[in-house]
């Protein structure tokens, strides 16, 4: 107990006698911890952010009929398959599988004010989620809302707010144009309606052409989901859209690699700064070490004092810097992604531990104090 009290008394005296130099070391460790915590938090949060950003590009998994039927509307799937696909297990903690169920129909379309009918692809769609059933009345309601692609609108001279008349296989329905859309893809040549209306026009109640899914997670998670769904539903062909999944993986790997390399560089520079400051500290403490060894202090105990000093500096710098770094990452996430990065609790202890390791590694010059001989110090030779 007396040794322990003396140990901490000496530690307090060390901090009190070298405030300016220790403050410089503390600032270096705190700055390193701040940058490290910010980059680590952004790196962990980048996966979720990239998934959110890629969601805007649409689905990454397509489910279509395995059999091909030579009919105007092609092969179809049961509408209940959409709900069952949402129940296929993914990685715990990930978002539920979501997507859109579609039925494509080649129908004749005319503006309500005109008697001229033009064949157009009508896409019936309905959003589905893991807990939702893709259901609805198979018969259309009057004056349902729909949207027209820009090329269809140009061909028929459509304007928002007008009514469309659609007919196919003896069935007829009307809808009001909510908007004219332009995506640069095949949707520009289609009229989008509710799934129930397209089923009514095609005479295919409870049937769909395909399902577009958005499966959250890494490419490995997506591949696992595709394999599980394909095994569970042999009547359907489940395939990922490779350019999305592989593109997402490549971008995340590059961002993760850059952030990891930057963290390593920051830690190395921080260690060098601490090492330079500790070299001066070692030069100043030669007389103190010589005196401690002269009165019976073992080399092991002397080194333990300085290692404890470095560890306390690393702990203080890590605790303060990690907190500031996480706040900084939230601001950077807001600036880059438009949404503040979510604080990750694992970042805090990891950053503090890395800062302590860097502080102890930076204290390497203090090992030179172990070789000091008390007699040389008192003679002024050291």
VEXDREN-2710 file (C-alpha; in Angstrom, 1 decimal):
% VEXDREN-2710
k/r/px/py/pz
1/UNK/0.0/0.0/0.0
2/UNK/2.8/2.6/0.8
3/UNK/4.5/1.7/-2.5
4/UNK/1.2/2.3/-4.4
5/UNK/0.6/5.6/-2.7
6/UNK/4.1/6.7/-3.5
7/UNK/3.7/5.5/-7.1
8/UNK/0.7/7.7/-7.7
9/UNK/2.3/10.6/-5.8
10/UNK/5.3/10.5/-8.2
11/UNK/2.9/10.4/-11.2
12/UNK/1.1/13.5/-10.0
13/UNK/4.5/15.3/-9.5
14/UNK/5.5/14.2/-13.0
15/UNK/2.4/15.8/-14.5
16/UNK/2.7/18.9/-12.4
17/UNK/6.4/19.6/-13.3
18/UNK/6.1/19.2/-17.1
19/UNK/2.7/20.8/-17.9
20/UNK/3.6/22.6/-21.1
21/UNK/5.4/19.6/-22.7
22/UNK/2.8/17.1/-21.6
23/UNK/0.0/19.4/-22.9
24/UNK/1.6/19.3/-26.3
25/UNK/1.7/15.5/-26.1
26/UNK/-1.9/15.5/-25.0
27/UNK/-3.0/17.7/-27.9
28/UNK/-1.2/15.4/-30.4
29/UNK/-2.9/12.3/-28.9
30/UNK/-6.3/14.1/-28.8
31/UNK/-6.0/15.3/-32.4
32/UNK/-5.1/11.8/-33.5
33/UNK/-8.0/10.3/-31.6
34/UNK/-10.4/12.8/-33.1
35/UNK/-9.5/12.0/-36.7
36/UNK/-9.3/8.3/-35.9
37/UNK/-12.8/8.2/-34.3
38/UNK/-14.3/10.3/-37.1
39/UNK/-12.9/8.1/-39.9
40/UNK/-13.8/4.8/-38.1
41/UNK/-17.3/6.0/-37.5
42/UNK/-17.7/7.1/-41.1
43/UNK/-16.2/3.8/-42.3
44/UNK/-18.7/1.7/-40.3
45/UNK/-21.6/4.0/-41.3
46/UNK/-20.6/4.0/-45.0
47/UNK/-22.1/0.6/-45.5
48/UNK/-25.6/1.8/-44.5
49/UNK/-25.2/5.0/-46.3
50/UNK/-24.2/3.4/-49.6
51/UNK/-27.0/0.9/-49.3
52/UNK/-29.4/3.9/-48.9
53/UNK/-27.9/5.7/-51.9
54/UNK/-28.0/2.6/-54.1
55/UNK/-31.6/2.1/-53.2
56/UNK/-32.4/5.1/-55.4
57/UNK/-31.2/3.2/-58.4
58/UNK/-33.9/0.6/-58.0
59/UNK/-34.1/-3.2/-57.4
60/UNK/-31.1/-5.5/-57.1
61/UNK/-32.9/-8.8/-57.4
62/UNK/-35.4/-9.9/-60.1
63/UNK/-37.9/-12.8/-59.7
64/UNK/-39.5/-14.0/-62.9
65/UNK/-41.3/-17.2/-64.1
66/UNK/-39.1/-20.1/-64.9
67/UNK/-41.4/-21.4/-67.6
68/UNK/-41.8/-19.5/-70.9
69/UNK/-45.3/-19.4/-72.4
70/UNK/-46.0/-18.1/-76.0
71/UNK/-48.9/-15.8/-75.1
72/UNK/-49.3/-12.0/-75.5
73/UNK/-48.7/-11.5/-71.8
74/UNK/-46.1/-14.2/-71.4
75/UNK/-45.7/-16.5/-68.3
76/UNK/-46.9/-15.3/-64.9
77/UNK/-46.4/-16.0/-61.2
78/UNK/-48.9/-16.3/-58.4
79/UNK/-49.4/-13.0/-56.6
80/UNK/-49.0/-14.7/-53.2
81/UNK/-45.3/-15.4/-54.1
82/UNK/-44.5/-11.7/-53.4
83/UNK/-45.6/-12.1/-49.8
84/UNK/-43.7/-15.4/-49.4
85/UNK/-40.5/-13.9/-50.8
86/UNK/-40.7/-11.2/-48.1
87/UNK/-40.6/-14.0/-45.5
88/UNK/-37.3/-15.5/-46.7
89/UNK/-34.8/-14.8/-43.9
90/UNK/-32.0/-12.4/-44.3
91/UNK/-29.2/-11.3/-41.9
92/UNK/-30.7/-10.3/-38.5
93/UNK/-30.8/-6.6/-38.1
94/UNK/-31.1/-5.8/-41.8
95/UNK/-34.1/-4.0/-43.3
96/UNK/-37.0/-6.3/-44.4
97/UNK/-37.0/-7.2/-48.1
98/UNK/-39.1/-4.8/-50.1
99/UNK/-40.0/-4.4/-53.7
100/UNK/-42.6/-4.1/-56.4
101/UNK/-44.9/-6.7/-58.0
102/UNK/-45.6/-6.1/-61.7
103/UNK/-47.9/-7.4/-64.4
104/UNK/-47.2/-6.2/-68.0
105/UNK/-50.1/-6.1/-70.5
106/UNK/-50.1/-5.0/-74.1
107/UNK/-53.3/-3.0/-74.2
108/UNK/-54.9/-0.4/-76.5
109/UNK/-54.9/3.1/-75.0
110/UNK/-56.8/6.2/-76.1
111/UNK/-57.3/9.6/-74.7
112/UNK/-60.8/10.1/-73.4
113/UNK/-61.4/12.9/-75.9
114/UNK/-60.2/10.8/-78.8
115/UNK/-61.5/7.6/-80.4
116/UNK/-58.0/6.6/-81.7
117/UNK/-56.6/3.6/-79.8
118/UNK/-52.8/2.9/-79.9
119/UNK/-51.2/-0.3/-78.5
120/UNK/-49.1/0.5/-75.5
121/UNK/-47.4/-1.6/-72.8
122/UNK/-49.4/-1.1/-69.6
123/UNK/-47.4/-1.9/-66.4
124/UNK/-49.5/-2.7/-63.4
125/UNK/-47.5/-2.3/-60.2
126/UNK/-47.9/-2.4/-56.5
127/UNK/-45.4/-1.9/-53.7
128/UNK/-44.8/-4.9/-51.5
129/UNK/-43.0/-5.2/-48.1
130/UNK/-42.0/-8.2/-46.0
131/UNK/-45.1/-7.9/-43.8
132/UNK/-47.6/-6.8/-46.5
133/UNK/-49.8/-8.9/-48.7
134/UNK/-49.8/-7.8/-52.4
135/UNK/-53.5/-7.9/-52.7
136/UNK/-56.3/-5.7/-53.9
137/UNK/-59.5/-5.8/-55.9
138/UNK/-59.0/-7.5/-59.3
139/UNK/-61.7/-5.3/-60.9
140/UNK/-60.6/-1.7/-61.5
141/UNK/-62.1/1.3/-59.9
142/UNK/-63.3/4.1/-62.0
143/UNK/-61.0/7.1/-62.4
144/UNK/-58.0/5.5/-60.8
145/UNK/-54.8/7.5/-61.1
146/UNK/-52.0/6.4/-63.4
147/UNK/-48.9/7.9/-64.9
148/UNK/-47.6/7.9/-68.5
149/UNK/-44.0/7.8/-69.8
150/UNK/-42.7/10.8/-71.7
151/UNK/-42.6/8.9/-75.1
152/UNK/-46.2/7.7/-74.7
153/UNK/-47.3/11.1/-73.7
154/UNK/-45.6/12.6/-76.8
155/UNK/-47.1/10.0/-79.1
156/UNK/-50.7/10.5/-77.8
157/UNK/-50.2/14.2/-76.9
158/UNK/-51.2/13.6/-73.3
159/UNK/-51.3/16.1/-70.5
160/UNK/-51.5/15.6/-66.8
161/UNK/-55.1/15.5/-65.6
162/UNK/-56.5/13.9/-68.7
163/UNK/-58.3/10.6/-68.7
164/UNK/-57.1/7.5/-70.5
165/UNK/-59.2/4.6/-71.7
166/UNK/-57.5/1.2/-71.7
167/UNK/-58.9/-2.0/-73.2
168/UNK/-57.7/-5.5/-73.8
169/UNK/-59.3/-8.9/-74.2
170/UNK/-62.8/-7.5/-74.0
171/UNK/-62.1/-5.6/-70.7
172/UNK/-62.0/-1.9/-70.4
173/UNK/-60.9/0.6/-67.7
174/UNK/-60.3/4.3/-67.3
175/UNK/-57.7/6.2/-65.3
176/UNK/-56.7/9.8/-64.8
177/UNK/-53.1/10.8/-65.6
178/UNK/-51.4/12.0/-62.4
179/UNK/-48.0/12.8/-64.0
180/UNK/-45.9/12.5/-67.1
181/UNK/-42.6/10.8/-66.1
182/UNK/-39.2/10.6/-67.8
183/UNK/-36.6/8.2/-66.5
184/UNK/-34.6/7.5/-69.7
185/UNK/-35.5/3.8/-69.5
186/UNK/-38.2/1.5/-70.7
187/UNK/-40.7/3.2/-68.4
188/UNK/-40.9/6.1/-70.9
189/UNK/-42.8/3.8/-73.3
190/UNK/-45.3/2.5/-70.7
191/UNK/-48.4/3.5/-68.9
192/UNK/-48.2/2.7/-65.2
193/UNK/-51.4/1.7/-63.4
194/UNK/-52.5/-0.2/-60.3
195/UNK/-51.8/-3.9/-60.3
196/UNK/-55.6/-4.7/-60.0
197/UNK/-56.3/-2.7/-63.2
198/UNK/-53.7/-4.6/-65.3
199/UNK/-55.0/-7.9/-63.9
200/UNK/-58.5/-7.0/-64.9
201/UNK/-57.4/-5.9/-68.4
202/UNK/-55.4/-9.1/-69.0
203/UNK/-58.0/-11.4/-67.4
204/UNK/-55.4/-12.7/-65.0
205/UNK/-56.6/-12.2/-61.5
206/UNK/-54.0/-13.0/-58.8
207/UNK/-51.2/-13.2/-61.4
208/UNK/-48.1/-11.1/-61.9
209/UNK/-45.3/-11.0/-64.5
210/UNK/-42.3/-10.5/-62.2
211/UNK/-41.2/-9.1/-58.9
212/UNK/-38.5/-6.5/-58.4
213/UNK/-36.9/-6.8/-55.0
214/UNK/-34.5/-4.5/-53.0
215/UNK/-32.5/-6.7/-50.7
216/UNK/-30.5/-4.8/-48.1
217/UNK/-27.0/-5.9/-47.2
218/UNK/-23.6/-6.7/-48.6
219/UNK/-23.2/-8.7/-51.9
220/UNK/-22.7/-11.9/-49.8
221/UNK/-26.0/-11.3/-48.0
222/UNK/-27.8/-10.7/-51.3
223/UNK/-26.3/-13.9/-52.8
224/UNK/-27.3/-15.9/-49.8
225/UNK/-30.9/-14.5/-50.1
226/UNK/-31.0/-15.4/-53.8
227/UNK/-29.8/-18.9/-53.1
228/UNK/-32.3/-19.4/-50.3
229/UNK/-35.2/-18.0/-52.4
230/UNK/-34.3/-20.0/-55.5
231/UNK/-34.3/-23.2/-53.4
232/UNK/-37.6/-22.4/-51.7
233/UNK/-39.4/-21.4/-54.9
234/UNK/-38.3/-23.7/-57.7
235/UNK/-41.1/-22.4/-60.0
236/UNK/-39.5/-19.0/-60.1
237/UNK/-36.1/-17.8/-61.4
238/UNK/-34.4/-15.6/-58.8
239/UNK/-31.4/-13.7/-60.1
240/UNK/-29.4/-10.6/-58.8
241/UNK/-28.7/-7.6/-60.9
242/UNK/-24.9/-7.9/-60.8
243/UNK/-24.0/-4.4/-61.8
244/UNK/-25.7/-3.0/-58.7
245/UNK/-24.5/-5.5/-56.2
246/UNK/-20.9/-5.6/-57.5
247/UNK/-20.8/-1.9/-57.9
248/UNK/-22.0/-1.4/-54.4
249/UNK/-19.3/-3.8/-53.1
250/UNK/-16.5/-2.2/-55.1
251/UNK/-17.4/1.3/-53.9
252/UNK/-17.6/0.2/-50.3
253/UNK/-14.3/-1.6/-50.5
254/UNK/-12.6/1.4/-52.0
255/UNK/-14.0/3.8/-49.4
256/UNK/-13.2/1.4/-46.6
257/UNK/-9.6/0.9/-47.9
258/UNK/-9.0/4.6/-48.1
259/UNK/-10.4/5.3/-44.7
260/UNK/-8.4/2.4/-43.1
261/UNK/-5.2/3.6/-44.7
262/UNK/-5.8/7.1/-43.5
263/UNK/-6.4/5.9/-40.0
264/UNK/-3.1/4.0/-40.0
265/UNK/-1.3/7.1/-41.4
266/UNK/-2.8/9.3/-38.7
267/UNK/-1.9/6.9/-35.9
268/UNK/1.7/6.6/-37.2
269/UNK/2.1/10.4/-37.4
270/UNK/0.6/10.8/-33.9
271/UNK/3.1/8.2/-32.6
272/UNK/6.0/10.1/-34.3
273/UNK/4.8/13.4/-32.7
274/UNK/4.6/11.8/-29.3
275/UNK/8.0/10.1/-29.8
276/UNK/9.6/13.4/-30.6
277/UNK/8.2/15.1/-27.5
278/UNK/9.1/12.1/-25.3
279/UNK/12.7/12.3/-26.5
280/UNK/12.9/15.8/-25.1
281/UNK/11.2/14.6/-21.9
282/UNK/13.8/11.8/-21.5
283/UNK/16.6/14.2/-21.8
284/UNK/15.1/16.4/-19.1
285/UNK/14.5/13.5/-16.7
286/UNK/18.0/12.0/-16.6
287/UNK/18.8/13.6/-13.2
288/UNK/15.5/12.5/-11.8
289/UNK/16.0/8.9/-12.9
290/UNK/19.6/8.8/-11.7
291/UNK/18.4/10.0/-8.3
292/UNK/15.6/7.4/-8.1
293/UNK/18.0/4.6/-9.0
294/UNK/20.6/5.9/-6.5
295/UNK/18.1/5.6/-3.6
296/UNK/17.2/2.0/-4.6
297/UNK/14.6/2.4/-7.3
298/UNK/14.6/-0.7/-9.6
299/UNK/14.8/-0.1/-13.3
300/UNK/11.5/-2.0/-13.8
301/UNK/9.7/0.4/-11.4
302/UNK/11.2/3.5/-13.0
303/UNK/10.0/2.3/-16.4
304/UNK/6.6/1.5/-15.0
305/UNK/6.3/5.1/-13.9
306/UNK/6.9/6.5/-17.4
307/UNK/4.7/3.9/-19.0
308/UNK/1.9/4.7/-16.6
309/UNK/2.4/8.4/-17.5
310/UNK/2.1/7.6/-21.3
311/UNK/-0.9/5.4/-20.7
312/UNK/-2.7/8.1/-18.7
313/UNK/-2.0/10.6/-21.5
314/UNK/-3.3/8.2/-24.1
315/UNK/-6.4/7.5/-22.0
316/UNK/-7.1/11.2/-21.5
317/UNK/-6.4/12.1/-25.2
318/UNK/-8.4/9.1/-26.4
319/UNK/-11.5/9.8/-24.2
320/UNK/-11.7/13.5/-25.2
321/UNK/-10.6/13.0/-28.9
322/UNK/-13.0/10.0/-29.5
323/UNK/-16.0/12.1/-28.3
324/UNK/-15.1/15.0/-30.5
325/UNK/-14.3/12.7/-33.4
326/UNK/-17.7/11.0/-33.3
327/UNK/-19.4/14.5/-33.3
328/UNK/-17.1/15.4/-36.2
329/UNK/-18.2/12.3/-38.2
330/UNK/-21.8/13.2/-37.7
331/UNK/-21.1/16.6/-39.2
332/UNK/-19.1/15.1/-42.1
333/UNK/-21.9/12.6/-42.8
334/UNK/-24.4/15.4/-43.0
335/UNK/-22.1/17.3/-45.4
336/UNK/-21.3/14.3/-47.7
337/UNK/-24.5/12.2/-47.6
338/UNK/-27.0/14.8/-46.5
339/UNK/-27.8/12.7/-43.3
340/UNK/-25.7/12.8/-40.1
341/UNK/-23.7/9.7/-39.5
342/UNK/-25.1/7.5/-36.8
343/UNK/-22.8/7.2/-33.8
344/UNK/-21.4/3.7/-33.4
345/UNK/-20.6/2.7/-29.8
346/UNK/-17.9/0.3/-30.8
347/UNK/-15.9/3.2/-32.2
348/UNK/-15.4/4.8/-28.8
349/UNK/-13.5/2.0/-27.0
350/UNK/-11.6/1.1/-30.1
351/UNK/-10.3/4.6/-30.5
352/UNK/-9.4/5.0/-26.8
353/UNK/-7.5/1.6/-27.0
354/UNK/-5.6/2.6/-30.2
355/UNK/-4.7/6.0/-28.6
356/UNK/-3.3/4.3/-25.5
357/UNK/-1.3/1.9/-27.7
358/UNK/0.1/4.9/-29.7
359/UNK/1.0/6.8/-26.5
360/UNK/2.9/3.8/-25.1
361/UNK/4.6/3.2/-28.5
362/UNK/5.5/6.9/-28.6
363/UNK/7.1/6.6/-25.2
364/UNK/9.8/4.3/-26.5
365/UNK/12.6/6.9/-26.1
366/UNK/12.0/6.7/-22.3
367/UNK/13.6/3.3/-22.4
368/UNK/16.9/5.0/-22.7
369/UNK/16.5/6.1/-19.1
370/UNK/16.8/2.5/-18.0
371/UNK/20.5/2.6/-19.0
372/UNK/21.4/5.6/-17.0
373/UNK/23.9/5.0/-14.2
374/UNK/23.4/7.1/-11.1
375/UNK/27.2/7.8/-10.6
376/UNK/27.4/9.2/-14.1
377/UNK/24.5/11.5/-13.5
378/UNK/26.0/12.9/-10.2
379/UNK/29.4/13.4/-11.9
380/UNK/27.6/15.3/-14.7
381/UNK/28.6/12.8/-17.4
382/UNK/25.1/11.7/-18.5
END
